[in-house]
Amino acid sequence: MRACFLFLLLTFGQIVCGQPTRPGDYGLKAYTIHDKELGDIHFYITVSGIDKTKPVLLSLDGSGHIPLATYAKLKKSVFIANSFDNDVLELRDKFHVVMISKPGIPFCDTVRIERDSASVSDAISLLPVPREYKERSGLQWRAAAASRVIDYVCAHLPVDRSRIIAYGYSEGAQVAPRLAVINKKITHCASIAGSGLNQLYDWITAVRIRAAQGLISQPDAQHEVDSLFAVFSRIYAAPNDTEHEWEDNTYQRWASFCTDIPLSNLVQLNIPIFMAAGTRDDNSPIYSQEYVRLEFLRLGKKNLTFKTYPTDHFFNEIVKKDGTETVISHKQEMMQDLLKWLEKTQ
């Protein structure tokens, strides 16, 4: 899986009063765990029915130094971009929905763009990268922090422990199986647009596919692959390096996610697993995820539900007809498949 940002745009328009920039604006209550090893862990729980016994759905968002909410101020307008999955937030009446900020990242940050228009990517590019994020970001921190949060929620809220779901999207889909391995309170693992193999392998395969399509020559492809291996060698030789970066991430981050790979964690699990993959997803190529399906067959494991959709990384299908493009969202279809799986595996 290539590192990528998960952006779900909730508000994009003219300046109005009461822009949603605080946890309470989203129906969330903020909590903090002060941990000697991990530092401060900031997390948020939906307020709706917080005193009622409900299952837990822990939502793990995608990659990058992105706040759960980014408030972009343009010359004449504003917009809010969220890194969390709004479709999951809509499940707050059925679950205690939980979200976690990444290390050193506030719930919301503000950027100013001196233009009349801008994209979400423009806003994100202006966000500072905190030192704490560089030093702590990685699979180990995210999984360990999520485990602490699960323990806290189970100790302080009325929880239906028959369903404690680790739901990960994109990079979060790599965190979810690791979390399920280290915290036995997790009863269900959902890997959405995630990965199965070492995500560095995706970069190599992408080059080979371009060569097979005739987009580049075989000698040029070999040169690119050799160059990638040179980078990967440096990353693995310095797995704690937070100064050097490749593709906007530190060596430490890459080494963290590319040493403990999803497949090795997924095959350890005997709890129900749901994987959702887009067949046209360039960020999280389906072949990496389908290898998990093959491995479960080889091992005779029956706890994997695997669903595919004709979509990109955000579950959008692009249909071209008569020179026009139409975007068809399959996100609700995927969410309904997820809920049916949860009901079936109670």
Salt bridges, closest charged atoms under 4 A:
ASP25 OD1 - ARG22 NH2 3.47
ASP35 OD2 - ARG148 NE 2.82
GLU37 OE1 - ARG148 NH2 3.15
ASP40 OD1 - HIS34 ND1 2.70
ASP61 OD1 - LYS102 NZ 3.98
ASP61 OD1 - ARG142 NH2 2.95
ASP85 OD1 - LYS331 NZ 2.85
ASP87 OD2 - LYS331 NZ 3.10
GLU90 OE2 - ARG92 NH1 3.97
ASP122 OD2 - ARG115 NH2 3.01
GLU132 OE2 - ARG136 NE 3.51
GLU135 OE2 - ARG131 NE 3.15
ASP151 OD1 - LYS185 NZ 2.83
GLU171 OE2 - ARG142 NH1 2.81
GLU171 OE1 - ARG253 NH2 2.68
GLU224 OE1 - ARG210 NH1 3.09
ASP241 OD2 - HIS244 ND1 2.72
GLU243 OE2 - ARG131 NH2 2.87
GLU245 OE2 - LYS134 NZ 3.07
ASP260 OD2 - ARG178 NE 3.31
ASP281 OD2 - HIS313 ND1 2.76
GLU295 OE2 - ARG298 NH2 2.65
GLU317 OE1 - HIS330 NE2 2.70
GLU325 OE2 - LYS320 NZ 3.66
GLU333 OE1 - HIS330 ND1 2.72
